[in-house]
Amino acid sequence: MFIQVSEVRTRNVSTATGRVIHVSEPVAADERLYAAMRRLMVVYADRQTSEIPGPRGVVKRQDALDAVIQLAAVVDEAVHTGAIPVDRGMHAAAMLMVLREFVQPLPPDWDGDGCTDYLNDDLAMMVTALREARRATGQKG
């Protein structure tokens, strides 16, 4: 379902308490950023490299961490309401964990005896698959 530009939509907002709340309001920034993401996807699908400008100095680490959690909440909601299949939701969440690890290393996920951090192998498997797909298709992010 696509939302018309003039419609009011609901978006998730992180609060100081760490809760995810829903706020309804018209948000032009969401629309512009969504359009920018779609342009990036087209460039990626065309196996081109997008322009890389200098840093804008707007987004801080905590902003990126909050954005990852906000997106994770959207994915989780979509899975639980049946809007997307569970396997697509798990894939999206796994990709978010790759992003999260890059922005700030994840806390360890120890096995039962506390000796093995499963996230090392899981993250390595995800980035290996991404790299192999990139090599096989010639796509560039």
N, C-alpha and C positions, 0 to 999 in steps of 0.2 A: 504494500500500500504506500503510495506517495502522498505526501502532505502538500497542499497548496501553499504557496508563499504567504498568502494573506491569512491563513488559518492560525489559530492559537494552538500551541502544542505543549505537551508536558515534557519536562526534562528533569533529570536528576541533578541535585545540588548537594555537595558535601558540606556539612556544617562543622563547626569547631568541635562538636562532640563526636565526630566520626560517623554519625548516622547518615544514611542516604534518605533524602526527602524528595518529594515531587512538588514542583512549582510550575504552574501554568502561566505562560506569558508569551507574547510574540518575540522571537529572538532572531534578528537579522544576522548576527554573528554566526549562529549555528548554520544558517542557510549558506552563507559565504564559505565557511570552513568545510561544509559538506560538499559544496561545489568544487572547492579546491582539492578535496580528497578524491572526488570522482575524476578530476583531471589527472591526478597522479596515477590513478588506476589505468586510465587510457594510455598514458605515457608508458607505464609498466607493461601493459598488454601489447603495445607496439614495439617492445624491446628497445626503448629509447632511454636515455638518461635525462632526468629532469634538471633544470637549472638549480645550482646550489649557491644561494646568496650568503652573505656574511650573517653571523648571528644577530638576531633582532634584540636580544637582551630582555625579552618579555617573559618567557617561560622559565621558571626556576625548577629545581629538582623536586621540591614538594608539590608543585603544580602538576608535574608529570606523574608523580606517584598518585596523586588524587585522581587524575584523569584515568589512569589504569584501573583503579578501583571503581570509578564511575562506569567505565565500559564493562568491567567484569560484572557489575550489578545488572546492566542492561542485558548482557549475554545470559546470565543466570535466570533473569525474569523471562526472557524469550524461550529458554529451554523448558522452564517449569510451566509456562502457559501453552506449550506445544507450538509456538510460532516458528521455531527451528528445531530440527532433529537433534537428539542428544549428542550424536557423534560430531555434528557441526559445532555445537556449543563447546564440546570438549576441545576441539581443534582451535576454536577462537580463544578459549581460555589458555591453552598451551602457548599460543602465539603471544598473548598478553604477558605470560610468565617470562618469555624470552625478553620482551621489552622491559619488564620490571627488573629482571636480573641486570640488564645493561644500565638502567637508570640508577638502581641501588641493589646490591646483591641481596638475594632472598635469604631469609633465615633457613637454617638446615632442616631437612626432613629426614630424621634419623630412622634407621631400621629398629627392630625390636631390641637388639643388644646394644644400641647406641654407638655402633662402630662405623656404619656406612651412611653417608648422606646421599639418599636416592636422587636428589635434585641434580647433582653433578652429571650422572649418567643420562638422566631424562633430558636435561638441557642440551647436553652434547648430542643426543639423538635428534632433537628438534633442529638444532642449527646445522647438523650434518645433512638432514633431509632438505632444509632450505638451500644450502649451498649446492647440493647435487641437483636440485630442481633448477636453480639459477644457471648452473653450467649446462644442463641438458637443454634448456629452452633459450638460453642467451638473454634472458630477461635481466634488467637492471633496475634496482630500486631507486 
